[in-house]
């Protein structure tokens, strides 16, 4: 884990909880990469915004995450990119 911060990633003017980490898939030979998991607060729990994870790859800090999702908000319940489910 690199940092924990808040950012409005879904465009509702309420901040979400964001966890930025540097990931590496052991044994692949690939380089590590940055990714951010963001959680939307509901009445009784935090809910992962699953569709956001693939879109956050490569965003290296809180400033980059905030700038990206200010322009491209992702609502909770948005299907993952490439998903065929409705």
Secondary structure, DSSP 8 states (H G I E B T S, - for coil): --EEEEE--SSSSS-EEEEEEEE--TTS----EEEEEEEEE-SSSEEE-TTHHHHTTT--SHHHHHHHHHHS---TT---TT----
